[in-house]
Amino acid sequence: MFNAVYFRTFITLVETGSFTRTARRLEMTQPGVSQHIRKLEIYLNKTLLERKGRSFTLTETGRRVYDYALKLFAEHEQFRHGLDDDSLDSGDCRIASPGSVGLMFYPYILGQQQMHPNLTVNYSFAFNHEIVNDLLEGRYDIGIVTEQVNHPDLTCTLWHKEPLCLVVPADFAGSTLSDLMGIGFLNYYDGINHANALLKANYPDEFRSMTHFRHQGFTNEVSMVLDAVARGLGFTVVSRLVLETSPWQRQVKALALPHAISEVLYLLRRQDSVLPKRYEKLLNGFHDQRMQEKRLWRRISGARGVKLTFCLSCFTSHVLTSQ
């Protein structure tokens, strides 16, 4: 019969290197320690120790059992902490979002996991409709979507807003709608919706529809659309989340527009679910950090003659003098 106590005794024996010290640490008798090891060997039908008088060495099987026992108890502790819904820094989280959101939210979560080893997060990048289906089927506990969802079994609440940016090649010298029509539009999932909203607000007398623009291509991976812009193939409209994390941000630029439009992000969960408090900490922590970064962005980018490059992964800002 499997007995976790025997494995715990074996771990202690390996760590102390002594039956006497093991007995003292576990408040057992030395014959009791020997009996646990013998019963573990009988259960596994393998020899774990090569005994030499009062000392011993591990057999190859003994080393493997020791490694397994360490993993076993580590997983047990993680599981035990995960059952505590009041724990802010431990347990499992299951989250899904579109790629545009995950580009910044997922690195933030990884940072939290580095600080809190007992926190485990399963994160999926998915489209809105996939997130809805996965929530209904119980694959995730929360979903972040870019459009409001009305479903009797789901709760949908406004969570966060991210400004939209009209992104053009770095050497683009135009500013009018005609100039934009001249280089064409690069599309992605949600791209047309974002472009419609931003262009309609900033070119109300000229803009009619995105159907009037030459479409230069489409990608279902939003993080890659700025590669095409950097190559001079056209313009696009993305959330600032995407621009700030892009490796091509120095080869592109965001046009200054008079009217700001934001992408609204919604939080989805099942109606009958009660979320552990660790979710609230993750969501609020990211939201608060983004608010601080936005204030920094406005303060620096408001200075004359500078271009801001922001890198969340290293939590630093670099101000590059315009050439």
Backbone as numpy.savetxt, mean C-alpha at the origin, in Angstrom:
# Nx Ny Nz CAx CAy CAz Cx Cy Cz
0.66 -37.32 19.24 -0.17 -36.13 19.24 0.71 -34.88 19.24
0.30 -33.90 18.45 1.03 -32.63 18.41 0.89 -31.92 19.75
2.01 -31.44 20.28 2.00 -30.73 21.55 2.95 -29.54 21.43
2.38 -28.34 21.43 3.19 -27.13 21.26 4.18 -26.94 22.40
3.86 -27.47 23.60 4.76 -27.32 24.75 6.10 -28.00 24.47
6.07 -29.16 23.79 7.29 -29.86 23.47 8.18 -29.01 22.53
7.54 -28.37 21.57 8.29 -27.51 20.65 8.89 -26.32 21.39
8.13 -25.74 22.32 8.64 -24.62 23.10 9.85 -25.06 23.94
9.78 -26.24 24.53 10.91 -26.75 25.31 12.12 -26.95 24.41
11.89 -27.46 23.21 12.99 -27.69 22.27 13.65 -26.37 21.86
12.86 -25.37 21.58 13.41 -24.05 21.24 14.30 -23.54 22.37
13.80 -23.62 23.59 14.56 -23.14 24.75 15.85 -23.91 24.92
15.78 -25.20 24.70 16.98 -26.03 24.83 18.04 -25.61 23.82
17.63 -25.39 22.59 18.59 -24.98 21.56 19.18 -23.61 21.90
18.34 -22.70 22.39 18.81 -21.34 22.68 19.74 -21.30 23.90
19.49 -22.13 24.89 20.34 -22.14 26.09 21.53 -23.07 25.95
21.38 -24.11 25.14 22.46 -25.08 24.96 22.67 -25.99 26.15
21.66 -26.04 27.05 21.85 -26.81 28.29 20.51 -27.31 28.81
20.46 -28.57 29.19 19.26 -29.11 29.82 19.02 -28.45 31.17
20.11 -28.18 31.90 19.98 -27.57 33.22 19.41 -26.15 33.12
19.99 -25.34 32.21 19.50 -23.96 32.05 18.08 -23.94 31.50
17.76 -24.89 30.64 16.39 -24.97 30.12 15.41 -25.26 31.24
15.75 -26.20 32.10 14.87 -26.55 33.22 14.68 -25.34 34.14
15.77 -24.59 34.34 15.69 -23.42 35.22 14.80 -22.34 34.59
14.98 -22.09 33.30 14.20 -21.04 32.64 12.72 -21.40 32.58
12.41 -22.65 32.35 11.01 -23.07 32.20 10.40 -23.54 33.52
11.20 -23.46 34.58 10.74 -23.88 35.90 10.26 -25.34 35.86
11.12 -26.18 35.30 10.87 -27.62 35.21 12.03 -28.36 35.87
11.88 -29.67 35.95 13.01 -30.50 36.36 13.79 -30.89 35.11
15.05 -31.22 35.29 15.85 -31.63 34.14 15.32 -32.91 33.50
14.88 -33.92 34.29 14.27 -35.10 33.67 13.01 -34.74 32.88
12.28 -33.69 33.34 11.09 -33.25 32.60 11.44 -32.71 31.24
12.55 -31.96 31.16 13.01 -31.44 29.87 13.38 -32.59 28.95
14.12 -33.55 29.49 14.52 -34.72 28.69 13.30 -35.48 28.18
12.28 -35.56 29.02 11.07 -36.29 28.62 10.37 -35.56 27.47
10.31 -34.21 27.53 9.68 -33.46 26.44 10.40 -33.69 25.12
11.73 -33.66 25.17 12.51 -33.85 23.94 12.31 -35.26 23.40
12.31 -36.23 24.29 12.12 -37.62 23.87 10.73 -37.81 23.23
9.70 -37.21 23.83 8.35 -37.34 23.27 8.24 -36.63 21.93
8.96 -35.53 21.78 8.95 -34.83 20.49 9.62 -35.69 19.43
10.70 -36.36 19.79 11.39 -37.25 18.84 10.49 -38.43 18.47
9.76 -38.94 19.45 8.83 -40.05 19.17 7.73 -39.58 18.24
7.19 -38.37 18.49 6.11 -37.83 17.65 6.58 -37.65 16.21
7.81 -37.14 16.04 8.34 -36.89 14.71 9.00 -38.12 14.09
9.26 -39.13 14.95 9.95 -40.35 14.52 11.32 -40.02 13.92
12.00 -39.02 14.55 13.32 -38.59 14.09 14.18 -38.26 15.31
15.50 -38.42 15.15 16.44 -38.01 16.19 16.78 -36.54 16.01
16.63 -35.76 17.07 16.86 -34.32 16.99 18.22 -33.91 17.54
18.76 -34.70 18.46 20.01 -34.35 19.12 21.01 -35.48 19.04
22.27 -35.10 18.90 23.38 -36.04 19.06 23.98 -35.75 20.42
23.73 -36.60 21.41 24.16 -36.35 22.78 25.60 -36.81 22.98
26.37 -35.96 23.65 27.76 -36.25 23.98 27.98 -35.88 25.44
27.72 -36.84 26.32 27.80 -36.55 27.74 26.73 -35.54 28.13
27.16 -34.42 28.72 26.21 -33.38 29.12 25.94 -32.39 27.99
26.68 -32.47 26.91 26.47 -31.55 25.77 25.75 -32.28 24.64
25.40 -31.53 23.65 24.70 -32.11 22.49 24.91 -31.22 21.27
24.68 -31.78 20.12 24.64 -31.03 18.87 23.35 -31.41 18.15
22.87 -30.49 17.32 21.64 -30.74 16.57 21.92 -31.59 15.35
21.06 -32.52 15.09 21.09 -33.25 13.82 20.53 -32.33 12.74
20.66 -32.75 11.48 20.08 -31.97 10.38 18.57 -31.82 10.59
17.92 -32.90 11.03 16.48 -32.81 11.32 16.23 -31.85 12.47
17.10 -31.88 13.48 16.95 -30.99 14.61 17.00 -29.53 14.21
17.91 -29.19 13.28 17.98 -27.80 12.80 16.71 -27.41 12.07
16.19 -28.32 11.26 14.96 -28.02 10.53 13.77 -27.87 11.47
13.71 -28.72 12.50 12.62 -28.62 13.48 12.72 -27.32 14.25
13.93 -26.91 14.59 14.12 -25.64 15.30 13.62 -24.47 14.45
13.99 -24.44 13.17 13.53 -23.36 12.27 12.01 -23.35 12.16
11.45 -24.56 12.03 9.99 -24.67 11.93 9.32 -24.19 13.21
9.88 -24.55 14.36 9.27 -24.18 15.64 9.29 -22.67 15.82
10.38 -22.01 15.41 10.44 -20.54 15.50 9.34 -19.91 14.64
9.20 -20.41 13.42 8.17 -19.89 12.52 6.78 -20.16 13.09
6.59 -21.35 13.66 5.30 -21.73 14.21 4.85 -20.77 15.30
5.76 -20.47 16.24 5.38 -19.61 17.35 5.27 -18.14 16.92
6.07 -17.73 15.92 5.94 -16.36 15.42 4.58 -16.17 14.76
4.14 -17.15 13.96 2.83 -17.07 13.33 1.71 -17.11 14.36
1.94 -17.90 15.42 0.94 -17.97 16.48 0.77 -16.62 17.16
1.88 -15.94 17.44 1.79 -14.63 18.09 1.13 -13.62 17.17
1.45 -13.67 15.89 0.83 -12.77 14.93 -0.67 -13.02 14.85
-1.04 -14.29 14.83 -2.46 -14.64 14.80 -3.18 -14.17 16.06
-2.53 -14.35 17.20 -3.15 -13.95 18.47 -3.39 -12.44 18.52
-2.37 -11.68 18.08 -2.53 -10.23 18.07 -3.59 -9.80 17.05
-3.69 -10.56 15.95 -4.66 -10.21 14.92 -6.09 -10.36 15.37
-6.32 -11.15 16.43 -7.68 -11.32 16.94 -8.14 -10.13 17.78
-7.21 -9.24 18.11 -7.54 -8.08 18.95 -7.96 -6.93 18.06
-9.27 -6.67 17.96 -9.79 -5.61 17.12 -9.42 -4.23 17.63
-9.04 -4.11 18.89 -8.68 -2.82 19.44 -7.22 -2.47 19.22
-6.43 -3.41 18.71 -5.02 -3.15 18.48 -4.84 -2.24 17.27
-4.08 -1.16 17.43 -3.86 -0.21 16.35 -2.71 -0.61 15.44
-1.79 -1.40 15.95 -0.54 -1.64 15.23 -0.26 -3.11 14.96
-1.27 -3.97 15.06 -1.07 -5.38 14.75 -2.36 -5.96 14.19
-2.20 -7.10 13.50 -3.35 -7.76 12.90 -3.32 -7.67 11.38
-4.30 -8.28 10.76 -4.39 -8.34 9.30 -5.31 -7.24 8.76
-4.92 -6.67 7.62 -5.76 -5.72 6.89 -5.86 -6.17 5.44
-7.06 -6.07 4.87 -7.27 -6.45 3.47 -7.89 -5.26 2.76
-7.12 -4.69 1.81 -7.50 -3.43 1.19 -7.35 -3.54 -0.32
-8.24 -2.87 -1.05 -8.14 -2.81 -2.51 -8.38 -1.37 -2.96
-7.67 -0.96 -4.01 -7.86 0.38 -4.56 -7.40 0.40 -6.01
-7.78 1.41 -6.77 -7.21 1.58 -8.11 -5.72 1.88 -8.02
-5.02 1.70 -9.13 -3.59 1.94 -9.13 -3.21 3.36 -8.80
-4.01 4.33 -9.23 -3.69 5.73 -8.98 -3.64 6.04 -7.49
-4.48 5.37 -6.72 -4.49 5.56 -5.26 -3.37 4.75 -4.62
-3.21 3.52 -5.07 -2.21 2.65 -4.49 -0.79 3.14 -4.65
-0.53 3.97 -5.68 0.82 4.48 -5.89 1.36 5.20 -4.68
0.48 5.83 -3.91 0.95 6.51 -2.69 0.47 5.83 -1.42
-0.71 5.27 -1.43 -1.23 4.67 -0.20 -0.45 3.42 0.17
-0.10 2.61 -0.84 0.61 1.37 -0.54 2.01 1.62 0.04
2.82 2.55 -0.53 4.10 2.86 0.13 3.93 3.36 1.55
2.88 4.13 1.82 2.62 4.58 3.19 2.37 3.38 4.11
1.58 2.42 3.61 1.28 1.22 4.40 2.55 0.42 4.66
3.41 0.31 3.66 4.67 -0.42 3.85 5.50 0.23 4.95
5.49 1.56 5.00 6.19 2.26 6.06 5.63 1.93 7.43
4.30 1.82 7.51 3.67 1.44 8.77 4.04 0.02 9.18
4.13 -0.88 8.20 4.51 -2.25 8.50 5.95 -2.34 8.99
6.82 -1.48 8.44 8.20 -1.47 8.91 8.28 -1.06 10.39
7.43 -0.12 10.77 7.42 0.34 12.16 6.70 -0.62 13.09
5.76 -1.40 12.54 4.94 -2.29 13.36 4.97 -3.69 12.74
5.93 -4.53 13.10 6.11 -5.85 12.46 4.91 -6.77 12.57
4.04 -6.55 13.56 2.87 -7.42 13.71 1.69 -6.99 12.84
1.88 -5.95 12.06 0.83 -5.49 11.14 1.04 -6.14 9.78
0.02 -6.80 9.27 0.08 -7.46 7.96 -0.99 -6.88 7.05
-0.60 -6.48 5.84 -1.55 -5.87 4.91 -1.51 -6.61 3.58
-2.67 -7.08 3.13 -2.83 -7.64 1.79 -3.49 -6.56 0.94
-2.75 -6.06 -0.05 -3.21 -4.91 -0.84 -3.35 -5.33 -2.30
-4.48 -4.99 -2.89 -4.75 -5.34 -4.28 -5.02 -4.09 -5.10
-4.41 -4.02 -6.29 -4.69 -2.95 -7.24 -5.77 -3.46 -8.19
-6.88 -2.75 -8.26 -8.01 -3.24 -9.06 -8.84 -2.07 -9.55
-9.70 -2.34 -10.54 -10.64 -1.34 -11.03 -11.85 -1.25 -10.10
-12.60 -0.17 -10.24 -13.73 0.09 -9.34 -14.70 -1.09 -9.28
-15.12 -1.58 -10.44 -16.13 -2.64 -10.46 -15.61 -3.94 -9.85
-14.29 -4.18 -10.01 -13.69 -5.38 -9.41 -13.67 -5.26 -7.89
-13.40 -4.05 -7.40 -13.36 -3.82 -5.96 -14.74 -4.06 -5.35
-15.78 -3.58 -6.02 -17.15 -3.78 -5.52 -17.46 -5.26 -5.41
-17.16 -6.01 -6.45 -17.44 -7.45 -6.43 -16.65 -8.18 -5.35
-15.38 -7.82 -5.21 -14.54 -8.49 -4.21 -15.00 -8.18 -2.79
-15.48 -6.97 -2.55 -16.00 -6.63 -1.23 -17.25 -7.45 -0.93
-18.14 -7.55 -1.89 -19.38 -8.30 -1.70 -19.10 -9.78 -1.43
-18.03 -10.29 -2.03 -17.69 -11.70 -1.84 -16.75 -11.93 -0.66
-16.42 -10.86 0.06 -15.63 -10.99 1.28 -14.14 -11.13 1.10
-13.61 -10.81 -0.08 -12.17 -10.93 -0.30 -11.40 -9.80 0.37
-12.04 -8.63 0.52 -11.40 -7.48 1.16 -12.35 -6.89 2.19
-11.77 -6.16 3.14 -12.57 -5.52 4.17 -12.95 -4.09 3.80
-12.04 -3.39 3.12 -12.35 -2.05 2.64 -11.85 -1.90 1.22
-12.52 -1.03 0.49 -12.11 -0.69 -0.86 -12.12 0.82 -1.01
-11.20 1.34 -1.81 -11.17 2.76 -2.13 -11.46 2.88 -3.62
-12.48 3.65 -3.97 -12.90 3.77 -5.36 -12.96 5.23 -5.77
-12.97 5.48 -7.07 -12.94 6.85 -7.59 -14.31 7.35 -8.02
-15.34 6.58 -7.76 -16.69 7.04 -8.06 -17.65 6.49 -7.00
-18.73 7.24 -6.76 -19.68 6.84 -5.73 -20.41 5.56 -6.13
-20.61 4.69 -5.16 -21.26 3.40 -5.40 -22.54 3.32 -4.58
-23.61 2.99 -5.24 -24.89 2.78 -4.55 -25.24 1.29 -4.61
-25.16 0.65 -3.46 -25.47 -0.78 -3.37 -26.05 -1.03 -1.98
-27.14 -1.79 -1.90 -27.80 -1.99 -0.59 -26.93 -2.69 0.45
-25.91 -3.43 0.00 -25.07 -4.18 0.95 -23.75 -3.48 1.27
-23.55 -2.29 0.70 -22.29 -1.58 0.90 -22.53 -0.18 1.45
-21.59 0.28 2.26 -21.57 1.66 2.75 -20.50 2.42 1.99
-20.88 3.55 1.41 -19.96 4.36 0.61 -19.87 5.75 1.22
-18.68 6.15 1.64 -18.50 7.47 2.25 -17.32 8.19 1.61
-17.41 9.51 1.52 -16.32 10.31 0.99 -15.14 10.22 1.94
-13.95 9.94 1.39 -12.77 9.76 2.22 -11.72 10.84 1.98
-11.44 11.15 0.72 -10.27 11.98 0.44 -10.44 12.63 -0.94
-9.79 13.78 -1.13 -9.80 14.45 -2.43 -8.36 14.72 -2.87
-8.11 14.47 -4.15 -6.80 14.74 -4.72 -6.96 15.65 -5.93
-6.19 16.76 -5.99 -6.27 17.66 -7.15 -5.89 16.95 -8.44
-6.57 17.33 -9.52 -6.22 16.83 -10.84 -5.19 17.76 -11.49
-4.28 17.17 -12.25 -3.23 17.95 -12.92 -3.31 17.71 -14.43
-3.21 18.81 -15.18 -3.11 18.71 -16.63 -1.62 18.62 -16.94
-1.20 17.44 -17.40 0.23 17.17 -17.54 0.62 17.15 -19.01
1.66 17.91 -19.33 2.15 18.03 -20.71 3.65 17.76 -20.72
4.24 17.55 -21.91 5.71 17.38 -21.96 6.41 18.62 -21.40
7.61 18.42 -20.86 8.32 19.52 -20.20 8.62 20.67 -21.15
8.80 20.39 -22.45 9.13 21.45 -23.40 7.89 22.03 -24.10
6.71 21.65 -23.63 5.47 22.17 -24.23 5.35 23.66 -23.90
5.16 24.50 -24.93 5.13 25.95 -24.73 3.73 26.53 -24.84
2.74 25.72 -25.14 1.39 26.23 -25.32 0.63 26.37 -24.01
-0.57 26.91 -24.12 -1.43 27.06 -22.95 -2.91 27.05 -23.30
-3.22 27.19 -24.58 -4.62 27.26 -25.00 -5.17 25.87 -25.27
-6.48 25.80 -25.39 -7.12 24.53 -25.71 -6.69 24.05 -27.09
-6.52 24.99 -28.02 -6.06 24.63 -29.36 -4.68 24.00 -29.32
-3.81 24.54 -28.46 -2.47 23.97 -28.31 -2.56 22.52 -27.83
-3.46 22.28 -26.87 -3.62 20.92 -26.35 -4.18 19.99 -27.41
-5.13 20.48 -28.18 -5.70 19.66 -29.25 -4.63 19.32 -30.28
-3.64 20.19 -30.42 -2.59 19.96 -31.41 -1.69 18.80 -31.05
-1.46 18.54 -29.76 -0.56 17.43 -29.40 -1.32 16.15 -29.11
-2.63 16.23 -28.88 -3.42 15.03 -28.68 -3.47 14.57 -27.23
-4.38 13.62 -26.97 -4.67 13.17 -25.61 -4.25 11.72 -25.41
-3.67 11.45 -24.26 -3.28 10.10 -23.87 -4.22 9.61 -22.79
-4.89 8.51 -23.06 -5.98 8.06 -22.20 -5.57 6.86 -21.33
-6.31 6.67 -20.24 -6.18 5.53 -19.34 -7.53 5.36 -18.67
-7.66 4.36 -17.84 -8.92 4.16 -17.12 -9.21 5.40 -16.28
-10.36 6.02 -16.48 -10.78 7.26 -15.82 -10.19 8.50 -16.48
-9.31 8.33 -17.46 -8.65 9.48 -18.07 -9.61 10.46 -18.71
-10.56 9.96 -19.49 -11.50 10.85 -20.17 -12.38 11.59 -19.17
-12.83 10.89 -18.14 -13.66 11.54 -17.12 -12.90 12.66 -16.43
-11.65 12.42 -16.08 -10.85 13.44 -15.43 -10.59 14.62 -16.36
-10.27 14.33 -17.62 -10.01 15.39 -18.58 -11.27 16.22 -18.83
-12.41 15.57 -18.97 -13.67 16.30 -19.16 -13.91 17.30 -18.03
-13.74 16.84 -16.80 -14.02 17.69 -15.65 -13.06 18.88 -15.58
-11.77 18.62 -15.77 -10.78 19.68 -15.63 -10.83 20.68 -16.78
-10.97 20.20 -18.00 -10.99 21.10 -19.16 -12.29 21.91 -19.21
-13.39 21.31 -18.83 -14.67 22.03 -18.82 -14.64 23.19 -17.84
-13.98 22.98 -16.69 -13.92 24.03 -15.66 -12.97 25.16 -16.06
-11.94 24.86 -16.84 -10.91 25.86 -17.13 -10.98 26.43 -18.54
-11.73 25.79 -19.43 -11.93 26.32 -20.78 -13.42 26.29 -21.10
-14.24 26.97 -20.29 -15.70 26.82 -20.42 -16.26 27.32 -21.75
-15.61 28.30 -22.36 -16.14 28.86 -23.60 -15.72 28.07 -24.83
-14.68 27.26 -24.70 -14.15 26.56 -25.87 -14.37 25.05 -25.81
-14.27 24.49 -24.63 -14.32 23.04 -24.51 -15.73 22.51 -24.71
-15.85 21.46 -25.50 -17.14 20.82 -25.73 -17.12 19.35 -25.28
-16.17 18.61 -25.80 -16.11 17.19 -25.49 -14.73 16.64 -25.83
-14.35 15.56 -25.14 -13.08 14.92 -25.43 -13.09 14.21 -26.78
-14.26 14.07 -27.38 -14.33 13.44 -28.69 -13.69 14.32 -29.77
-13.51 15.59 -29.46 -12.90 16.51 -30.43 -11.37 16.42 -30.42
-10.81 15.69 -29.48 -9.37 15.58 -29.37 -8.87 14.33 -30.10
-7.69 14.46 -30.70 -7.04 13.29 -31.29 -6.51 12.42 -30.16
-6.91 11.16 -30.12 -6.48 10.24 -29.08 -5.19 9.55 -29.53
-4.15 9.70 -28.70 -2.82 9.22 -29.05 -2.50 7.84 -28.49
-3.43 7.28 -27.73 -3.17 5.95 -27.18 -3.87 5.76 -25.85
-3.82 4.51 -25.37 -4.47 4.14 -24.11 -3.60 3.11 -23.39
-3.54 3.22 -22.06 -2.93 2.19 -21.22 -3.81 1.96 -20.01
-3.90 0.72 -19.59 -4.71 0.44 -18.39 -3.90 0.59 -17.11
-2.63 0.99 -17.23 -1.77 1.22 -16.07 -1.49 2.72 -15.98
-2.16 3.38 -15.05 -2.08 4.84 -14.98 -0.67 5.33 -14.74
0.14 4.58 -14.01 1.50 5.04 -13.72 2.36 5.13 -14.97
1.96 4.43 -16.06 2.75 4.43 -17.28 2.36 5.51 -18.26
1.22 6.16 -18.04 0.75 7.13 -19.02 1.69 8.33 -19.08
2.38 8.66 -17.99 3.29 9.80 -18.01 4.57 9.50 -18.77
4.88 8.23 -18.97 6.01 7.87 -19.84 5.72 8.36 -21.25
4.49 8.13 -21.69 4.10 8.58 -23.03 4.11 10.11 -23.13
3.66 10.79 -22.08 3.68 12.25 -22.08 5.13 12.74 -22.13
6.00 12.11 -21.35 7.40 12.52 -21.32 8.06 12.38 -22.68
7.58 11.44 -23.50 8.13 11.25 -24.84 7.54 12.20 -25.87
6.66 13.11 -25.41 6.08 14.11 -26.30 4.92 13.62 -27.13
4.29 12.53 -26.71 3.22 11.94 -27.53 1.86 12.57 -27.28
1.74 13.42 -26.28 0.45 14.04 -26.01 0.38 14.54 -24.58
-0.84 14.91 -24.15 -1.06 15.35 -22.78 -2.04 14.40 -22.10
-2.15 14.50 -20.80 -3.13 13.72 -20.06 -3.55 14.49 -18.83
-4.52 13.95 -18.10 -4.98 14.53 -16.84 -4.97 13.41 -15.80
-4.16 13.60 -14.76 -4.05 12.59 -13.71 -4.15 13.29 -12.35
-4.39 12.49 -11.33 -4.38 13.05 -9.99 -2.94 13.36 -9.58
-2.79 14.29 -8.65 -1.45 14.64 -8.23 -0.76 13.47 -7.54
-1.52 12.51 -7.02 -0.94 11.27 -6.50 -0.04 10.62 -7.54
-0.52 10.58 -8.78 0.22 9.92 -9.86 1.44 10.74 -10.25
1.27 12.06 -10.37 2.37 12.92 -10.79 3.50 12.90 -9.77
3.17 12.96 -8.50 4.20 13.05 -7.46 5.04 11.79 -7.35
4.52 10.66 -7.75 5.26 9.39 -7.63 5.86 8.94 -8.96
5.71 9.74 -9.99 6.15 9.31 -11.32 7.66 9.44 -11.49
8.32 8.44 -12.06 9.75 8.57 -12.36 10.02 9.52 -13.51
8.96 9.95 -14.20 9.11 10.86 -15.35 8.73 12.30 -15.00
8.60 12.62 -13.70 8.09 13.94 -13.35 9.00 15.07 -13.79
10.29 14.80 -14.01 11.18 15.86 -14.50 11.07 16.05 -16.01
10.49 15.09 -16.69 10.32 15.20 -18.15 8.92 15.71 -18.52
8.11 15.99 -17.53 6.77 16.53 -17.77 6.55 17.72 -16.85
5.44 18.41 -17.05 5.07 19.50 -16.16 3.56 19.62 -16.10
3.07 20.17 -15.01 1.64 20.41 -14.85 1.36 21.86 -15.19
0.43 22.09 -16.12 0.07 23.46 -16.49 -0.66 24.14 -15.33
-0.34 25.40 -15.10 -1.05 26.19 -14.09 -2.42 26.57 -14.63
-3.47 26.22 -13.90 -4.84 26.49 -14.33 -5.56 27.32 -13.26
-6.49 28.16 -13.66 -7.16 29.03 -12.68 -8.13 28.32 -11.76
-8.73 27.22 -12.22 -9.75 26.55 -11.43 -9.32 25.12 -11.08
-9.24 24.85 -9.78 -8.83 23.53 -9.32 -10.01 22.57 -9.30
-9.77 21.36 -9.79 -10.76 20.29 -9.76 -10.10 19.07 -9.11
-10.82 18.40 -8.25 -10.24 17.27 -7.53 -10.92 15.96 -7.89
-10.13 14.90 -7.83 -10.66 13.55 -7.91 -11.15 13.17 -6.51
-12.39 12.74 -6.41 -12.96 12.37 -5.11 -12.80 10.87 -4.91
-12.26 10.51 -3.76 -12.06 9.10 -3.43 -13.07 8.69 -2.36
-13.69 7.54 -2.58 -14.73 7.04 -1.67 -14.26 5.77 -0.98
-14.69 5.62 0.26 -14.37 4.44 1.05 -15.56 3.50 1.05
-15.31 2.25 0.67 -16.37 1.24 0.61 -16.14 0.16 1.66
-17.20 -0.29 2.29 -17.15 -1.45 3.17 -18.53 -2.09 3.20
-18.59 -3.32 3.66 -19.87 -4.01 3.74 -20.72 -3.42 4.87
-22.02 -3.38 4.65 -22.93 -2.80 5.63 -22.83 -3.49 6.98
-22.66 -4.80 6.96 -22.69 -5.57 8.21 -21.33 -5.71 8.88
-20.31 -5.04 8.35 -18.96 -5.22 8.88 -18.64 -4.20 9.97
-17.87 -4.65 10.94 -17.34 -3.77 11.99 -15.82 -3.83 11.85
-15.23 -2.74 11.42 -13.80 -2.74 11.12 -12.95 -2.56 12.37
-11.87 -3.32 12.50 -10.93 -3.09 13.60 -10.35 -1.67 13.54
-9.90 -1.18 14.66 -9.44 0.20 14.75 -8.17 0.45 13.95
-7.42 -0.63 13.62 -6.20 -0.43 12.85 -6.49 0.14 11.47
-7.66 -0.15 10.91 -8.03 0.43 9.62 -8.17 1.94 9.74
-8.83 2.36 10.78 -9.04 3.80 10.99 -7.71 4.52 11.12
-6.75 3.91 11.82 -5.44 4.55 11.97 -4.74 4.67 10.63
-4.76 3.61 9.82 -4.11 3.66 8.51 -4.74 4.73 7.62
-6.06 4.73 7.55 -6.77 5.65 6.66 -6.59 7.10 7.11
-6.75 7.36 8.40 -6.60 8.72 8.91 -5.15 9.19 8.83
-4.22 8.28 9.10 -2.82 8.65 9.04 -2.40 9.08 7.65
-2.83 8.32 6.63 -2.51 8.69 5.26 -3.16 10.01 4.88
-4.43 10.16 5.23 -5.15 11.39 4.91 -4.45 12.61 5.53
-4.07 12.51 6.79 -3.41 13.64 7.46 -2.07 13.96 6.82
-1.34 12.91 6.44 -0.04 13.14 5.79 -0.21 13.84 4.46
-1.22 13.45 3.69 -1.46 14.10 2.41 -1.84 15.56 2.58
-2.58 15.89 3.64 -2.93 17.28 3.89 -1.69 18.11 4.17
-0.76 17.56 4.91 0.49 18.27 5.19 1.31 18.45 3.92
1.34 17.41 3.09 2.10 17.50 1.85 1.48 18.51 0.90
0.16 18.61 0.86 -0.51 19.58 0.00 -0.18 21.00 0.41
-0.14 21.24 1.73 0.21 22.59 2.20 1.64 22.93 1.82
2.54 21.94 1.91 3.92 22.15 1.50 4.01 22.41 0.01
3.27 21.65 -0.77 3.24 21.81 -2.23 2.79 23.22 -2.60
1.72 23.69 -1.98 1.20 25.03 -2.31 2.20 26.11 -1.91
2.86 25.93 -0.77 3.78 26.96 -0.29 4.99 27.07 -1.20
5.55 25.92 -1.62 6.77 25.95 -2.43 6.46 26.26 -3.89
5.43 25.61 -4.42 5.13 25.83 -5.84 4.59 27.23 -6.07
4.16 27.93 -5.02 3.70 29.30 -5.16 4.83 30.29 -5.33
6.07 29.86 -5.02 7.22 30.73 -5.21 7.48 30.92 -6.70
8.04 32.06 -7.05 8.27 32.37 -8.47 9.51 31.65 -8.98
9.43 31.16 -10.21 10.59 30.59 -10.89 11.06 29.26 -10.36
10.16 28.48 -9.75 10.60 27.17 -9.28 9.64 26.11 -9.77
10.18 24.92 -9.85 9.37 23.74 -10.17 9.56 22.75 -9.04
8.48 22.20 -8.52 8.56 21.28 -7.37 8.54 19.84 -7.82
9.46 19.07 -7.29 9.45 17.62 -7.47 9.30 16.99 -6.10
8.25 16.19 -5.90 7.99 15.61 -4.58 8.13 14.10 -4.65
8.84 13.54 -3.70 9.08 12.09 -3.66 8.62 11.56 -2.31
7.50 10.85 -2.28 6.98 10.32 -1.03 7.88 9.22 -0.48
8.51 8.43 -1.37 9.26 7.26 -0.90 10.41 7.66 0.03
10.98 8.84 -0.16 12.06 9.26 0.73 11.64 10.43 1.61
10.37 10.84 1.52 9.82 11.89 2.35 10.64 13.18 2.25
11.09 13.53 1.04 11.84 14.76 0.87 11.27 15.55 -0.27
11.49 16.84 -0.26 11.09 17.72 -1.34 12.33 18.38 -1.92
12.35 18.48 -3.23 13.47 19.13 -3.91 12.92 20.25 -4.76
13.46 21.42 -4.59 13.04 22.56 -5.42 14.08 22.75 -6.50
13.64 22.63 -7.73 14.55 22.72 -8.88 14.36 24.07 -9.56
15.41 24.83 -9.69 15.31 26.14 -10.34 14.99 25.94 -11.82
14.03 26.68 -12.30 13.63 26.56 -13.71 14.77 27.05 -14.61
14.94 26.36 -15.68 15.99 26.72 -16.64 15.47 27.81 -17.58
